């Protein structure tokens, strides 16, 4: 639910559905305290509903089996019970309970669920549009990001190098670029 602070940033009333071709959900995590390692999900969904009075509902998901990585061997490990446990928990879900604006910034408070763990996560970013697409429908885009502690979602696997360096940081950056089409 939301109250929009300015007409400039208001998302037009209506139901908006994901354009999967122009939508990505990705993550990155620090590896060996040296560099970021990134992955993404190719099967992502979202729906945004805005009432005439500005009340907003936003939901989204990523299918875990759609995980894309540069290293195929690592993909199997991430789908295993050590990480996402894709067989028992096939979907990552996000359900917003507040969408608001501060200037041009979109702030979304909601619940992220990975495996059987759920927690409140605030995502921040920007909205673009609406723009009329070639299909004659209005399109908008949301670019949102957040950081979460992976261990709060049951992603606890860890190893250390011979000198005691952790292989993975606990902080994971999540980024979602979602294009929505007016239904």
N, C-alpha and C positions, 0 to 999 in steps of 0.2 A: 504494500500500500504506500501511496506517496502523495505528497503535495508538491506540485511543481512551483518553483520560486519565480520564474520569469517566463513570459511567453516565448522569448527567444530560444530557450532550451527545451521547451515542451515537446514531447513526442506526441504527434497527432493521435487522437482517439481512434481506436480500432483494434483489430487483431492482426498481429504481424507474425508470419511464420518464417522459419529459417530457409535461406537459400543455401543448400549444402555445397554448391560449387564454389561459393565465395565466403565460406566459413571455415575457420581453423581453430583448433584448441591445442595448445602446446604447453610444455613445461621445460624448465631447465634447472639443473642442480650442479653445484660446485663439485668437481672431481679432483681428488688428491690435493685439495687446497690450491689448485693451479689454474683451472679453467672450467668453463661451464659445459656440461653435456646436455644436449637437448633431444627431445622426442615430441611426437605429436599423435593425435588421434584423427583418423580420416572420417569416421562415422560419428557426426556430431549433430545434435538437434537442439532446437530452442523455440520457444513461443513467448511472445510478449502481447499482453492485452492491456489497453489503456482505455478507461471509461471516459465519458464526457466530462466528468468532474476531476480527472487527473489520477484517479486510483489506478495503480499499475501492478500487474502480476507478471513475473518473469520466471520461467523455468528453463533448465537446460540439462543436457546429458552428453556423455561420450561413451561409446561402446568400447570396452576395454580391449576386446579382440581386434579392434581396428588400429592398435598401437603401431606406429611407424618409427623405426630407428635405422640408423646407418649400419648397425651391427646386428645381423640376424641371430647370432648366437646369444647376444645379450637380450634380445626380444623374448626368447623363451624363458630366460631367468626372470624378467620383469612380469611375465604372465603367470609365473608359478606362485605357490603360496608364500614364498619369501617376500613377494611384493604385492601385486594386485590380486592374485588368486582368481584369475579370470573365470575359471570353471565354476566356482561357487559364487562369485560376485562380478557378473558380466557388465555392470554399468556403473559409471561415476555419475552422480546427479547433483544438481544445484537448484535450490528453490529459494527465490528471493522473498523476503518479507517486508522490505522497504527499498524504494527507489526514490532518490532525491537529487537535487542539483545544488552546487555551490558555484556560482558563476557559470562557466562553460563546462565544468567537470560533473560527470555523472558518478554518483556514489550509490552502490548497491550493497545492502546488508542481506545476508541470507545464510542458508545452511548448506554446507558441502558434505556429501556422503561418499566415502570411499570404503569399499568392503563393508563391514558392519559398524563402521565408526562414522559419527557425524559431529560436526562442529560449526560454529558460527564463523563466517568469513566475510570480510568486507572487500569488495572489489571496487576499483576506481578506474575511471577512464573518460572517454569522450564519445559523443554521438555525432554522426554526420547525416545530413539529409533532412527531410525527404527529397528524393530526386525521382523523376519519372523515368523508368527503365524502358528498354525496347519492347517489353511486354505490355506497356501501357499502364502498369501498376506502379504505385509509389514504393520506393525502397529506402530503408534507413540502415545505418551501420552503427554498431557499438564496438569500441575497442576498449577492453577491460583487462586489468591485471591485478594480481594479489600475490602475497607471499604466505606460505603455510609451513608449519612444522610437520614433515612427513610422518614422524613417529606418533603424532596425535591421530593418525588415520591407519594405524596398524602396519605401516611400511617401515618395519624396524630392522631389516637386514643391515648389517654393517660388517666391515672387515678393516683391518689395519695393515699397513705396510710394515716391513721389518724395522723401520725407524719410528713406528708409532703413529704415523699419519693416517687419519681416517680416509677411507676410499670415497665416501660420500658425505656431504654436509647434510644436516637435517633440514635446512631451509630450502624450499623449492619455490621457484617463481612460476606462477600460472599465468598464461596469456590467452585471451579469447578474442578473436576478431570475427564478429558475427554480422552477416548481412541478412536483413529481414525484409520480407515482401508483404505488403498489405494483402490480407486475405479477401 
